[in-house]
């Protein structure tokens, strides 16, 4: 079996992280920083522990 067949597709990963950011807006920050050469969005995300959140400019 080829392991690559079990990997999620780009849009599935993006959808998952966008879902997490919507569910925990006070704990997760997701920002688009660019696009691939195929015009797919590139994101970086931070998921904060409740105690750490205030240290990084969160509410």
ROLO-604029 format. One record per atom (N, C-alpha, C): atom name; x negated, y negated, z negated. Coordinates in steps of 0.1 Angstrom, whole numbers. Layout:
N
CA / X / Y / Z
...
***
This chain:
59
N / -8 / 12 / 0
CA / 0 / 0 / 0
C / -9 / -12 / 0
N / -5 / -22 / 8
CA / -13 / -35 / 9
C / -8 / -44 / -2
N / -17 / -48 / -11
CA / -13 / -57 / -22
C / -8 / -70 / -18
N / -12 / -75 / -6
CA / -7 / -88 / -2
C / 8 / -89 / 1
N / 14 / -77 / 3
CA / 29 / -77 / 5
C / 36 / -80 / -7
N / 30 / -79 / -19
CA / 37 / -81 / -31
C / 35 / -95 / -37
N / 27 / -103 / -30
CA / 25 / -117 / -35
C / 37 / -126 / -31
N / 40 / -135 / -40
CA / 51 / -145 / -36
C / 47 / -154 / -25
N / 56 / -159 / -18
CA / 54 / -168 / -7
C / 53 / -182 / -13
N / 46 / -192 / -6
CA / 44 / -205 / -11
C / 56 / -212 / -16
N / 67 / -211 / -9
CA / 79 / -218 / -13
C / 85 / -212 / -26
N / 83 / -199 / -28
CA / 88 / -193 / -40
C / 81 / -198 / -52
N / 68 / -199 / -51
CA / 60 / -205 / -62
C / 64 / -219 / -65
N / 65 / -227 / -54
CA / 69 / -241 / -56
C / 83 / -242 / -63
N / 92 / -234 / -58
CA / 106 / -234 / -64
C / 105 / -230 / -78
N / 97 / -221 / -82
CA / 96 / -216 / -96
C / 91 / -227 / -105
N / 80 / -234 / -101
CA / 74 / -244 / -109
C / 84 / -257 / -110
N / 91 / -260 / -99
CA / 100 / -270 / -99
C / 112 / -267 / -109
N / 116 / -255 / -109
CA / 126 / -250 / -118
C / 121 / -252 / -133
N / 109 / -247 / -136
CA / 104 / -249 / -149
C / 103 / -264 / -153
N / 99 / -272 / -144
CA / 98 / -287 / -147
C / 112 / -293 / -150
N / 122 / -288 / -143
CA / 136 / -293 / -145
C / 141 / -288 / -159
N / 138 / -276 / -163
CA / 143 / -270 / -175
C / 136 / -276 / -187
N / 123 / -280 / -186
CA / 116 / -285 / -197
C / 109 / -298 / -193
N / 117 / -309 / -191
CA / 111 / -321 / -186
C / 102 / -328 / -196
N / 104 / -325 / -209
CA / 96 / -331 / -219
C / 83 / -323 / -222
N / 82 / -312 / -215
CA / 70 / -303 / -218
C / 62 / -300 / -205
N / 68 / -302 / -194
CA / 61 / -299 / -182
C / 60 / -311 / -172
N / 49 / -314 / -167
CA / 47 / -325 / -157
C / 42 / -318 / -144
N / 49 / -321 / -133
CA / 46 / -315 / -120
C / 45 / -327 / -111
N / 33 / -328 / -104
CA / 31 / -339 / -95
C / 26 / -334 / -82
N / 31 / -339 / -71
CA / 25 / -335 / -58
C / 13 / -344 / -55
N / 2 / -337 / -51
CA / -10 / -345 / -49
C / -15 / -344 / -34
N / -7 / -337 / -26
CA / -11 / -337 / -12
C / -2 / -326 / -4
N / -7 / -323 / 8
CA / 0 / -313 / 16
C / -11 / -304 / 23
N / -7 / -292 / 26
CA / -15 / -283 / 34
C / -15 / -288 / 48
N / -24 / -282 / 56
CA / -23 / -285 / 71
C / -11 / -281 / 77
N / -3 / -273 / 70
CA / 11 / -269 / 76
C / 22 / -277 / 69
N / 18 / -288 / 63
CA / 27 / -297 / 57
C / 35 / -291 / 45
N / 29 / -282 / 38
CA / 35 / -276 / 26
C / 30 / -285 / 14
N / 39 / -288 / 5
CA / 34 / -296 / -6
C / 25 / -289 / -15
N / 15 / -296 / -20
CA / 5 / -291 / -30
C / 8 / -298 / -43
N / 9 / -291 / -54
CA / 12 / -296 / -67
C / 2 / -292 / -77
N / 1 / -301 / -87
CA / -6 / -297 / -99
C / 4 / -299 / -111
N / 3 / -290 / -121
CA / 12 / -291 / -132
C / 5 / -290 / -145
N / 11 / -296 / -155
CA / 7 / -295 / -169
C / 18 / -290 / -177
N / 16 / -280 / -185
CA / 26 / -275 / -194
C / 21 / -278 / -208
N / 28 / -286 / -216
CA / 24 / -291 / -229
C / 29 / -282 / -240
N / 21 / -280 / -250
CA / 26 / -275 / -263
C / 33 / -287 / -269
N / 43 / -285 / -276
CA / 51 / -296 / -282
C / 42 / -306 / -290
N / 32 / -301 / -297
CA / 23 / -309 / -305
C / 14 / -317 / -296
N / 9 / -312 / -285
CA / 0 / -319 / -276
C / 6 / -329 / -267
N / 19 / -328 / -265
CA / 26 / -336 / -255
C / 24 / -351 / -258
N / 25 / -356 / -270
CA / 23 / -370 / -273
C / 9 / -375 / -270
N / -1 / -366 / -271
CA / -15 / -369 / -268
C / -18 / -373 / -254
N / -9 / -369 / -245
CA / -11 / -371 / -230
C / -1 / -380 / -224
N / 4 / -389 / -232
CA / 13 / -400 / -227
C / 27 / -396 / -226
N / 31 / -384 / -232
CA / 45 / -380 / -231
C / 53 / -386 / -242
N / 66 / -384 / -241
CA / 76 / -390 / -251
C / 77 / -380 / -263
***
